[in-house]
Amino acid sequence: MNRVYVCSCFGITETQVKEHAAAGACTPRQIASVSKAGTDCGSCVRRIQSLLGRGGCPRRELLDQGAPALMELDATESTAPPALRNAA
């Protein structure tokens, strides 16, 4: 099996990032909330952004209405590191 690691710090693969994106993650912050990718050294954040692409968020309408795009965010938002909670 060929694994392309996006986040070496937490062993997160490109496939895992794509799976989280398919489940509704639209931003690197949301990927971080469900996988920790990008929360240590931060060198993978640009790669995560490129995997997510621009626009095309399958749950953008929910976000626009103020609803959470990912159910996991409800539970992890308060436990995320302060830098992630305050990031835009």
C-alpha contacts under 8 A as a table, 3 or more apart, distances in Angstrom:
res1	aa1	res2	aa2	distance
3	R	13	T	6.43
3	R	14	E	7.63
3	R	15	T	7.99
4	V	13	T	5.53
4	V	14	E	5.73
4	V	15	T	7.82
5	Y	8	S	6.18
5	Y	11	G	6.39
5	Y	12	I	5.79
5	Y	13	T	4.17
5	Y	14	E	5.93
6	V	11	G	7.60
6	V	12	I	5.84
6	V	13	T	5.20
6	V	14	E	5.54
6	V	44	C	5.99
6	V	47	R	6.84
6	V	48	I	7.19
7	C	10	F	5.83
7	C	11	G	5.59
7	C	12	I	5.00
7	C	13	T	6.78
7	C	37	A	5.65
7	C	38	G	6.81
7	C	43	S	7.88
7	C	44	C	5.56
8	S	11	G	4.93
8	S	12	I	6.79
9	C	37	A	7.60
9	C	40	D	6.70
9	C	41	C	7.46
10	F	36	K	6.92
10	F	37	A	6.30
12	I	16	Q	6.34
12	I	17	V	7.27
12	I	35	S	7.39
12	I	37	A	6.46
13	T	16	Q	5.17
13	T	17	V	6.47
14	E	17	V	5.17
14	E	18	K	6.24
14	E	51	L	7.84
15	T	18	K	5.08
15	T	19	E	6.13
16	Q	19	E	4.98
16	Q	20	H	6.25
17	V	20	H	5.18
17	V	21	A	6.17
17	V	31	I	6.90
17	V	48	I	7.16
17	V	51	L	7.56
18	K	21	A	4.93
18	K	22	A	6.10
18	K	51	L	7.10
18	K	52	L	7.49
19	E	22	A	5.02
19	E	23	A	6.26
20	H	23	A	4.95
20	H	24	G	6.47
20	H	25	A	5.63
20	H	31	I	6.66
20	H	34	V	7.75
21	A	24	G	5.11
21	A	25	A	4.41
21	A	26	C	6.21
21	A	31	I	7.62
21	A	52	L	6.63
22	A	25	A	7.07
22	A	58	P	7.79
23	A	70	L	7.55
24	G	57	C	7.04
24	G	58	P	6.18
24	G	59	R	5.91
24	G	69	A	5.92
24	G	70	L	6.08
25	A	28	P	7.90
25	A	30	Q	5.37
25	A	31	I	5.99
25	A	57	C	7.74
25	A	69	A	6.85
25	A	70	L	6.62
26	C	30	Q	6.59
26	C	31	I	7.77
26	C	52	L	6.61
26	C	57	C	5.55
26	C	59	R	7.98
27	T	30	Q	5.24
27	T	31	I	6.44
27	T	49	Q	6.94
27	T	52	L	7.05
28	P	31	I	4.94
28	P	32	A	6.08
28	P	38	G	7.47
28	P	45	V	6.35
28	P	48	I	6.05
28	P	49	Q	5.99
28	P	52	L	7.95
29	R	32	A	4.98
29	R	33	S	6.23
29	R	84	L	6.55
29	R	87	A	7.66
30	Q	33	S	4.93
30	Q	34	V	6.54
30	Q	70	L	7.87
30	Q	73	L	7.36
31	I	34	V	5.44
31	I	35	S	5.96
31	I	36	K	7.21
31	I	37	A	6.64
32	A	35	S	5.17
32	A	36	K	4.29
32	A	37	A	4.85
32	A	38	G	5.94
32	A	39	T	6.44
33	S	36	K	5.97
33	S	72	E	7.65
33	S	73	L	6.47
33	S	76	T	6.29
33	S	77	E	7.03
33	S	80	A	6.74
34	V	72	E	6.67
34	V	73	L	7.46
34	V	76	T	7.72
36	K	39	T	5.57
36	K	40	D	7.94
37	A	40	D	7.55
37	A	44	C	7.38
37	A	45	V	7.80
38	G	41	C	6.77
38	G	42	G	4.57
38	G	43	S	6.91
38	G	44	C	5.66
38	G	45	V	5.31
39	T	42	G	5.89
39	T	84	L	7.75
41	C	44	C	7.98
42	G	45	V	5.65
43	S	46	R	7.18
44	C	47	R	5.23
44	C	48	I	6.17
45	V	48	I	5.06
45	V	49	Q	6.17
46	R	49	Q	4.97
46	R	50	S	6.22
47	R	50	S	5.06
47	R	51	L	6.27
48	I	51	L	5.09
48	I	52	L	6.24
49	Q	52	L	5.10
49	Q	53	G	6.16
50	S	53	G	5.05
50	S	54	R	7.95
53	G	56	G	7.70
56	G	60	R	7.82
57	C	60	R	5.21
58	P	61	E	7.95
59	R	62	L	5.41
59	R	63	L	6.66
59	R	69	A	5.91
60	R	63	L	5.05
60	R	64	D	6.12
60	R	69	A	7.56
61	E	64	D	5.01
61	E	65	Q	6.29
62	L	65	Q	5.14
62	L	66	G	6.36
62	L	67	A	5.04
62	L	68	P	6.70
62	L	69	A	6.18
63	L	66	G	5.02
63	L	67	A	5.29
63	L	68	P	6.11
63	L	69	A	5.98
64	D	67	A	7.46
68	P	71	M	6.53
68	P	73	L	7.01
68	P	74	D	7.27
69	A	73	L	7.83
70	L	73	L	5.48
70	L	74	D	7.58
71	M	74	D	5.70
71	M	75	A	7.54
72	E	75	A	5.46
72	E	76	T	6.12
73	L	76	T	5.02
73	L	77	E	5.16
74	D	77	E	5.74
74	D	78	S	7.78
75	A	78	S	6.85
75	A	79	T	7.61
76	T	79	T	5.08
76	T	80	A	5.90
77	E	80	A	5.35
77	E	85	R	6.73
78	S	85	R	7.62
80	A	84	L	6.19
80	A	85	R	6.11
81	P	84	L	5.45
81	P	85	R	6.38
82	P	85	R	4.98
82	P	86	N	6.06
83	A	86	N	5.42
83	A	87	A	5.96
84	L	87	A	5.03
